[in-house]
Amino acid sequence: PNLGNLPASRQTKPLRSSTYTMSSPNTLIRGIVDAAPLLRGNAAFGAAGRAATEIAASGAVGSAFVHSGALTPPTIRALAGTTFSVLLPMFLFTSILRMSERGGHGVAGQLGAPLAAVAHASAVFFMSRSVLFPAFGIDPESPGGRSLSVCCSFGNAGTMPLIFAEALFRNRPDVLAECYSQISLFLVGWSPFFWSFGRGVMIPDDDASGGGTGRTQR
């Protein structure tokens, strides 16, 4: 329509209304309300919520057993040692062997996840030391700074990704098997890098050569 034929008051109303809408303090609230139906219907969001609920329930059950005395400290150490020294490695390498049997990945597909684990940990390590530590005035060479740098670089790459993958793709066995394989390959690159590079950060050469002083203090 020809706006020149309209009164001046009617010509400015749409502009005022648009300006008010964009500058209104309720805009963020409206956006959250509008996005709520999308989140409720999102399968990934629901699966992540279920996975978090399952983890919380497992932690609650474990805490109940510990506080009731059913699990003693020696039993907990034995269970943890069996899980991380025997059961978890068997599961990881079995997943990798199954992926090799399926084929179709090639050398690049098999090396991508381990290299990504090393690259991710290295990038976060240098970013934390160059950005995070100066911003908060943290000495990277102090014992606390070394611990924090390792914690920033190496996230929880143990059983947590496996739990979330199982919750996300519980009804898709083929996709779940592929997730297990890629997570296993990621851990194959993550674990040696953690125990070599991470240990070197926590126990520098001067501490290690000082008769085990640094090891004793930790």
Disulfide bonds with the S-S distance in Angstrom:
none
